[in-house]
Amino acid sequence: MQPSDVDRKISSLSPNTKKHNRVSDPIVTNHLSAVPHSPEQCQLDVAGEIATTRLSVVTSPTKPPQLEGTGDPENRPDQGFLPVLKNPNFLALWGGQVFCQIADKVYLVLMIALINTQFQGSDQSISGWVSGLMMAFTIPAVLFGSVAGVFVDRWRKKNVLVSTNVLRGVLVLSIPLLLWLTHDWQPVGMLPVGFIIILGVTFLVSTLTQFFAPAEQTTIPLVVEEQHLLSANSLYTTTMMASVIVGFAVGEPLLAIADRVWLKIGGSDGLGKELLVGGSYGIAALILLLLATKEKPHHPDTEFPHVLADLRDGLKYLKANSILRNALVKLTILFSVFAALTVLAVRMAEIIPNLKASQFGFLLAFGGIGMAAGATMLGQFGQRFSYCELSLWGCLGMSGTLIGLSVFTTQLGIILLLVALLGVFGSMVGIPMQTAIQTETPPEMRGKVFGLQNNVINIALTLPLALAGVGETLIGLPAVFVILAITVFCGGILTWYSSRP
């Protein structure tokens, strides 16, 4: 899309004119998006004036749509997870996500295992090695997050999803060969060549992920009807959190099992781990080949975008759409809180009786379980509420649980319950806001918007990671939780107030 097209779209938006959408609707389920659209001119009464605005008016050729709780129940569209589970294209996308997410999480465990066995000295701490690895994994998100979204808008989403998984699988499977070829090379400065190879492969894998993520998010509304997007995003969040638990909690045993199975079938020592991770990416690519997005291909002359111009288009669109801005603010706050929690959980585990600092993952796992439970409930029952309402209650609930964590700092049972509730309320913020961005963004802008979203969130995550530990040292654990609670409360109230019709 050329900048002039976006300018025309943005100029048509008035600060007092709001698109009819699920974000600020009353408690009514929107079942209209499944009906064919026909653009017409509508008259809207805005601030006492009649403004003519180009809207999509949806009508049914057979009978008027039924609102939630009215009409014949048998004629209302299915709710909950059943409609999306009947959708073969969504199942292909979801199945690819399952294997891809597991591969992403186990990949880091694999790299740490390789560092531990091949590069870490007996008298060395692994922290420095892991810090370098995490930097190689994080830098591409900051550098390429927005740029990748611009390209995704111009490319066929299926091609991006399949090719990024194939390339990541090839990169992982190439690691044993590259390490074998360079095992006797002299170090570069203080770093072994093998470790530099691991950093380079990690950088490339993370760069490909920056293209995969916006392509995945933009594909969901292409294959799922709008009234089922909340359920689809709930399933995605559930499997994402499950993959975090599986990847980080049982990643090491999975890799050990893969090595043993590979040896039993006659393979050489140590290749099972790479086959597990690289094979998971490959399986994801094969499943995604079944996907049909029904996209309209771009003209070859427009497939290579004007990157800076398209980035400006995305920023202009965010500036003109308060709903998208508010959703992005809430998502940034949400991820910042959970990033701070990963740091604070170490200190919590240290001061809780009968728990070690190294067991902080046990606390975080309950947050993942809570988020998965919240996502399940949202997918089943959340369609009857507006997205703004869900996110407001989610912010208020998160504030309350953070206050609770500031009071109960040593009682393990209460802390586990509060962390799980934090996950539940967090899902009430994250899933509706992600769905709001999908429904509010036109197809030709989704890659740019999701690229900017990934970039903003990844940059924002670095601040709480840096400040949470320092803040805990200076003012104490309870005070940091209170500050986080105030931040979430203020962010929730202000964005809710500005989103009201």
C-alpha positions as a printed Julia matrix, in Angstrom:
501×3 Matrix{Float64}:
   0.0     0.0    0.0
   1.3     3.44  -0.87
   1.4     6.13   1.81
  -1.31    8.09   0.07
  -3.73    5.18   0.51
  -3.12    5.13   4.25
  -3.41    8.89   4.44
  -6.84    8.65   2.85
  -7.86    5.95   5.34
  -6.59    7.94   8.32
  -8.04   11.25   7.18
 -11.48    9.64   7.12
 -11.2     8.89  10.84
 -12.67   11.55  13.08
 -11.78   11.71  16.8
 -15.5    11.67  17.53
 -16.38    8.9   15.09
 -15.96    5.33  16.3
 -16.24    2.21  14.22
 -18.86   -0.19  15.49
 -16.82   -3.01  16.99
 -16.62   -5.58  19.73
 -14.07   -3.55  21.68
 -16.6    -1.09  23.04
 -19.86   -2.93  22.37
 -22.32   -3.63  25.18
 -22.65   -7.21  26.32
 -23.84   -8.52  22.98
 -22.12  -11.06  20.79
 -21.29   -9.84  17.3
 -22.34  -12.5   14.79
 -22.4   -10.2   11.79
 -18.94  -10.68  10.35
 -19.76  -14.06   8.86
 -22.33  -12.43   6.56
 -21.2   -11.02   3.18
 -20.3    -7.33   3.35
 -21.57   -4.63   0.94
 -20.21   -1.07   1.36
 -22.92    1.6    1.64
 -23.17    5.19   2.85
 -24.49    5.56   6.4
 -25.42    8.66   8.33
 -24.04    8.98  11.87
 -25.06   11.59  14.43
 -21.76   12.68  16.0
 -21.58   15.53  18.56
 -24.86   16.94  17.33
 -23.8    16.95  13.66
 -24.61   14.56  10.83
 -21.34   13.21   9.39
 -21.3    10.98   6.36
 -18.85    8.15   6.96
 -17.92    5.2    4.79
 -18.86    2.08   6.74
 -19.33   -1.59   6.0
 -23.02   -2.29   6.5
 -23.7    -5.97   6.91
 -27.03   -7.41   5.96
 -28.36  -10.92   5.73
 -30.07  -12.11   2.57
 -32.25  -14.49   4.52
 -33.06  -13.17   7.99
 -31.76  -10.6   10.44
 -28.94  -11.71  12.74
 -29.77  -12.84  16.24
 -28.39  -11.04  19.26
 -27.03  -12.92  22.23
 -29.8   -14.31  24.39
 -32.58  -13.64  21.87
 -34.33  -15.58  19.17
 -34.17  -19.29  18.5
 -31.1   -20.82  20.25
 -30.77  -23.39  17.5
 -30.29  -20.63  14.91
 -27.53  -18.81  16.81
 -23.96  -19.51  15.75
 -22.01  -22.01  17.85
 -19.94  -20.54  20.64
 -16.91  -21.76  22.56
 -14.15  -23.85  21.05
 -16.3   -26.14  18.87
 -16.6   -23.81  15.82
 -12.86  -23.21  15.55
 -12.1   -26.89  16.14
 -14.34  -27.67  13.15
 -12.31  -25.29  10.98
  -9.66  -27.33   9.08
  -7.58  -24.25   8.23
  -7.45  -23.17  11.85
  -6.54  -26.72  12.89
  -3.61  -26.65  10.44
  -2.46  -23.28  11.78
  -2.92  -24.39  15.39
  -1.16  -27.7   14.82
   1.79  -25.92  13.27
   1.89  -23.56  16.24
   2.02  -26.44  18.73
   5.16  -27.98  17.21
   6.73  -24.59  16.49
   6.2   -23.33  20.05
   7.65  -26.49  21.58
  10.66  -26.23  19.27
  11.18  -22.56  20.22
  11.23  -23.3   23.94
  13.27  -26.51  23.78
  15.75  -24.75  21.45
  17.02  -22.58  24.31
  17.32  -25.63  26.57
  19.3   -27.37  23.81
  21.69  -24.42  23.42
  22.28  -24.26  27.19
  22.96  -28.01  27.2
  25.52  -27.62  24.4
  27.22  -24.76  26.26
  27.32  -26.81  29.44
  28.86  -29.88  27.8
  31.23  -28.27  25.3
  32.29  -24.79  26.4
  31.74  -24.17  30.12
  34.81  -24.84  32.26
  34.55  -26.71  35.54
  35.45  -23.56  37.48
  33.23  -21.23  35.43
  29.7   -19.96  35.97
  27.31  -20.61  33.11
  25.63  -17.21  33.59
  28.0   -15.33  31.27
  27.56  -17.89  28.48
  23.77  -17.83  28.86
  23.7   -14.02  28.88
  25.45  -13.99  25.51
  22.99  -16.55  24.19
  19.98  -14.53  25.37
  21.39  -11.35  23.8
  21.74  -13.16  20.46
  18.12  -14.28  20.83
  16.77  -10.85  21.83
  18.62   -8.43  19.52
  16.78   -9.52  16.32
  13.45   -8.76  18.0
  14.54   -5.16  18.56
  16.22   -4.73  15.17
  13.8    -6.51  12.86
  10.44   -6.72  14.65
   8.82   -3.81  12.82
  10.65   -4.31   9.53
   9.57   -7.96   9.35
   5.92   -6.92   9.67
   6.27   -4.61   6.67
   7.48   -7.48   4.48
   4.85   -9.87   5.83
   2.13   -7.51   4.59
   3.46   -7.93   1.02
   4.15  -11.67   1.06
   1.81  -14.63   1.08
   1.39  -15.63   4.74
   1.46  -19.37   4.08
   4.79  -19.08   2.28
   6.26  -17.14   5.22
   4.96  -19.63   7.8
   6.26  -22.68   5.95
   9.61  -21.28   4.84
  10.56  -19.83   8.24
   9.96  -23.21   9.9
  11.9   -25.08   7.22
  14.86  -22.7    7.53
  14.88  -22.84  11.32
  14.83  -26.63  11.18
  17.76  -26.64   8.75
  19.74  -24.25  10.96
  19.25  -26.43  14.04
  20.19  -29.62  12.17
  23.34  -27.92  10.84
  24.73  -27.24  14.34
  26.36  -30.7   14.89
  28.09  -30.53  11.51
  29.33  -26.98  12.06
  30.63  -27.81  15.54
  32.41  -30.91  14.21
  34.05  -28.96  11.38
  35.34  -26.25  13.74
  36.16  -28.27  16.87
  39.93  -27.79  16.51
  39.88  -24.16  15.35
  41.64  -21.55  17.46
  39.46  -19.28  19.63
  38.55  -15.82  18.35
  39.76  -13.62  21.17
  38.41  -15.32  24.31
  35.5   -17.05  22.59
  35.59  -20.58  21.14
  34.59  -20.73  17.48
  31.88  -23.26  18.33
  30.25  -20.83  20.75
  30.35  -18.08  18.1
  28.6   -20.51  15.72
  25.89  -21.12  18.34
  25.44  -17.36  18.75
  25.21  -16.92  14.97
  22.68  -19.73  14.54
  20.62  -18.37  17.46
  20.65  -14.9   15.89
  19.4   -16.31  12.56
  16.74  -18.49  14.23
  15.45  -15.48  16.18
  15.48  -13.32  13.03
  13.3   -15.87  11.21
  10.99  -15.91  14.23
  10.43  -12.15  13.77
   8.92  -12.93  10.36
   6.98  -15.96  11.59
   5.26  -14.16  14.5
   3.44  -11.39  12.56
   2.62  -13.82   9.74
   0.99  -16.14  12.27
  -1.0   -13.35  13.93
  -2.21  -11.95  10.6
  -3.26  -15.4    9.39
  -5.66  -16.06  12.28
  -8.29  -13.5   11.11
  -7.86  -14.78   7.54
  -9.03  -18.29   8.46
 -11.32  -17.6   11.46
 -14.58  -15.65  11.38
 -14.64  -12.56  13.57
 -17.17  -13.88  16.08
 -14.86  -16.85  16.79
 -11.59  -14.92  17.08
 -11.72  -14.79  20.88
 -11.95  -18.58  21.07
  -9.17  -18.99  18.5
  -6.86  -16.64  20.4
  -7.73  -18.41  23.64
  -6.63  -21.74  22.16
  -3.44  -20.12  20.91
  -2.67  -18.68  24.34
  -3.42  -21.99  26.04
  -1.01  -23.91  23.81
   1.59  -21.13  24.09
   1.57  -21.31  27.88
   1.56  -25.11  27.78
   4.61  -25.0   25.52
   6.38  -22.72  28.02
   5.72  -25.23  30.79
   6.67  -28.22  28.63
   9.68  -26.52  27.08
  11.28  -25.13  30.21
  10.08  -27.68  32.76
  10.6   -30.94  30.87
  12.83  -29.75  28.02
  15.93  -31.4   29.47
  14.29  -34.82  29.97
  12.81  -34.6   26.46
  16.26  -34.01  24.99
  17.69  -36.92  26.99
  14.91  -39.22  25.78
  15.53  -38.11  22.19
  19.22  -39.01  22.52
  18.41  -42.45  23.95
  15.85  -43.2   21.23
  18.31  -42.1   18.53
  21.0   -44.39  19.94
  18.6   -47.35  20.08
  17.8   -47.05  16.37
  21.5   -47.03  15.54
  22.23  -43.3   15.32
  25.51  -41.66  16.35
  25.95  -40.22  19.8
  24.52  -36.78  20.6
  22.37  -36.09  17.52
  18.99  -36.97  19.01
  18.56  -33.55  20.63
  19.06  -31.64  17.39
  16.76  -34.03  15.54
  14.03  -33.43  18.13
  14.17  -29.63  17.83
  14.88  -29.42  14.1
  12.32  -32.15  13.41
   9.67  -30.23  15.37
  10.2   -27.22  13.11
   9.98  -29.55  10.1
   6.73  -31.13  11.31
   5.29  -27.63  11.86
   6.16  -26.76   8.24
   4.51  -29.94   6.92
   1.31  -29.25   8.85
   1.23  -25.64   7.66
   1.38  -26.86   4.05
  -2.26  -27.93   4.58
  -3.25  -24.31   5.29
  -5.41  -22.39   2.8
  -5.55  -18.65   3.53
  -7.34  -17.57   0.3
  -5.14  -14.49   0.1
  -5.1   -12.24  -2.92
  -1.5   -12.25  -4.21
   0.35   -8.95  -4.48
   1.58   -7.77  -7.84
   5.26   -8.73  -8.24
   6.22   -5.06  -8.58
   4.81   -4.31  -5.12
   6.15   -7.34  -3.21
   9.28   -5.48  -2.14
   7.99   -2.69   0.1
   9.19    0.83   0.73
  10.22   -0.02   4.28
  10.41    3.46   5.82
   7.22    4.62   4.11
   5.35    1.51   5.24
   6.61    1.91   8.81
   5.31    5.49   8.78
   1.96    4.18   7.51
   1.74    1.78  10.44
   2.6     4.51  12.96
   0.03    6.86  11.39
  -2.64    4.19  11.62
  -1.86    3.56  15.3
  -1.94    7.3   15.97
  -5.36    7.65  14.35
  -6.95    4.62  16.06
  -7.35    4.98  19.83
  -8.6     1.4   20.21
  -5.38   -0.01  18.78
  -3.27    2.34  20.9
  -5.08    1.38  24.09
  -4.8    -2.33  23.28
  -1.07   -1.94  22.65
  -0.61   -0.05  25.93
  -2.38   -2.79  27.89
  -0.37   -5.54  26.19
   2.86   -3.7   26.95
   1.9    -3.32  30.62
   0.89   -6.98  30.78
   4.16   -8.29  29.35
   6.16   -5.87  31.5
   4.51   -7.22  34.65
   5.27  -10.81  33.73
   8.83   -9.87  32.76
   9.3    -8.27  36.19
   7.75  -11.34  37.79
  10.41  -13.58  36.24
  13.06  -11.55  38.07
  11.13  -11.16  41.33
  10.28  -14.88  41.42
  13.95  -15.65  42.08
  13.89  -13.5   45.22
  10.49  -14.92  46.25
  11.79  -18.48  45.95
  14.83  -17.48  48.02
  12.81  -16.21  51.0
  10.0   -18.8   50.94
  10.69  -21.57  53.48
  11.6   -24.98  52.0
  12.2   -23.48  48.54
  15.46  -22.67  46.78
  16.21  -19.71  44.53
  16.88  -22.13  41.68
  13.27  -23.37  41.97
  11.76  -20.04  40.89
  10.44  -21.76  37.76
   7.99  -23.61  40.02
   6.33  -20.27  40.84
   6.28  -19.13  37.21
   4.73  -22.43  36.13
   1.66  -21.63  38.25
   1.34  -18.32  36.39
   1.36  -20.26  33.12
  -1.23  -22.7   34.47
  -3.43  -19.78  35.52
  -3.13  -18.12  32.12
  -4.01  -21.38  30.38
  -7.04  -21.8   32.65
  -8.13  -18.21  32.0
  -7.72  -18.68  28.26
  -9.87  -21.8   28.39
 -12.66  -19.97  30.25
 -12.47  -17.0   27.87
 -12.66  -19.22  24.82
 -15.76  -20.92  26.19
 -17.68  -18.03  27.75
 -15.93  -14.76  26.85
 -17.95  -14.04  23.68
 -20.82  -12.63  25.73
 -18.7    -9.72  27.02
 -17.05   -6.8   25.25
 -13.27   -6.74  24.92
 -13.01   -3.49  26.91
 -15.01   -4.92  29.75
 -12.92   -8.09  29.91
  -9.65   -6.19  29.89
 -10.84   -3.75  32.57
 -11.75   -6.57  34.93
  -8.47   -8.24  34.06
  -6.48   -5.12  34.99
  -8.38   -4.71  38.26
  -7.85   -8.4   39.09
  -4.13   -8.18  38.31
  -3.83   -5.13  40.59
  -5.53   -6.99  43.42
  -3.33  -10.07  43.09
  -0.16   -7.94  42.94
  -1.24   -6.22  46.18
  -1.78   -9.68  47.65
   1.75  -10.72  46.64
   3.09   -7.63  48.41
   1.4    -8.78  51.64
   2.03  -12.52  51.52
   5.72  -12.91  50.69
   6.58  -16.14  52.5
   3.4   -18.27  52.52
   3.94  -20.73  49.67
   0.32  -21.9   49.29
  -1.11  -18.39  49.16
   1.63  -17.22  46.77
   0.97  -20.09  44.35
  -2.75  -19.24  44.38
  -2.05  -15.54  43.78
   0.42  -16.21  40.96
  -2.13  -18.53  39.31
  -4.82  -15.83  39.66
  -2.39  -13.32  38.16
  -2.2   -15.6   35.13
  -6.0   -15.9   34.94
  -6.51  -12.12  35.05
  -3.58  -11.61  32.71
  -5.33  -13.74  30.09
  -8.39  -11.49  30.46
  -6.2    -8.59  29.37
  -3.98  -10.21  26.77
  -6.43  -12.31  24.76
  -9.2    -9.69  24.27
  -6.64   -7.0   23.41
  -4.9    -9.26  20.89
  -8.28  -10.06  19.37
  -9.19   -6.35  19.29
  -6.05   -5.57  17.3
  -6.9    -8.32  14.82
 -10.47   -7.14  14.31
  -9.64   -3.41  14.19
  -6.79   -3.66  11.71
  -7.54   -4.02   7.97
  -5.77   -6.94   6.23
  -3.33   -4.74   4.33
  -2.1    -3.14   7.6
  -1.92   -6.18   9.88
   1.72   -7.08   9.22
   2.85   -3.52   9.95
   0.74   -3.26  13.11
   1.77   -6.66  14.48
   5.38   -5.99  13.59
   5.23   -2.72  15.53
   3.47   -4.51  18.38
   6.2    -7.16  18.64
   8.87   -4.48  18.48
   7.32   -2.26  21.15
   6.72   -5.18  23.5
  10.22   -6.6   23.07
  11.79   -3.2   23.74
   9.48   -2.58  26.7
  10.37   -5.94  28.24
  13.98   -4.88  28.72
  13.07   -2.09  31.17
  11.32   -4.19  33.87
  13.96   -6.9   33.47
  16.61   -4.31  34.26
  14.74   -2.38  36.97
  12.86   -5.1   38.88
  15.97   -6.58  40.51
  17.44   -3.16  41.29
  14.12   -1.96  42.7
  13.79   -5.03  44.9
  17.27   -4.42  46.29
  16.66   -0.72  47.0
  13.05   -0.59  48.23
  12.13   -4.23  48.93
   9.92   -6.86  47.35
   6.53   -5.63  48.74
   7.11   -2.07  47.48
   7.93   -3.28  43.95
   4.7    -5.31  43.83
   2.73   -2.26  45.0
   4.28   -0.12  42.23
   3.38   -2.76  39.65
  -0.18   -2.91  41.01
  -0.57    0.88  40.75
   0.81    0.84  37.2
  -1.64   -1.85  36.06
  -4.58   -0.14  37.81
  -3.86    3.28  36.29
  -3.22    1.81  32.84
  -6.47   -0.16  32.95
  -8.62    2.75  34.14
  -7.14    5.33  31.75
  -7.39    3.13  28.66
 -10.93    2.06  29.58
 -11.98    5.7   30.04
 -10.48    6.76  26.69
 -12.1     3.78  24.91
 -15.64    4.57  26.01
 -18.04    5.5   23.19
